[in-house]
Amino acid sequence: MNKGAVLAGVIGARKPHYDIWGNTVNVASRMESTGVMGNIQVVEETHLVLKEYGFRFMRRGTIYVKGKGELLTFFLKGREKQGSFVNGSSVTLPHQVVDSS
């Protein structure tokens, strides 16, 4: 898993399909390919964002990621407060567009 900007579009004239590109996608793919079965691996930046929303992590440490070098990674392990977003109150996430009408 990773967070960040992506470029998306439909490609192909004879058999069109939807695809996404960008550094965010590449790092997410590397998190999957260098991960450990049964775990969700994230880089430090994603860890810092999700930690603010009550998610807890186990530090995996630095791993070599092709094209990126050594990256500090973490395994997502769950939530600190179960159901903390289910109490009926709305939570605005980073970069979320809120319709105030």
Summary of the structure (lengths in Angstrom):
residues: 101
radius of gyration: 16.6
end to end distance: 32.7
largest distance: 49.1
contacts: 206
relative contact order: 0.17
helix: 19%
strand: 36%
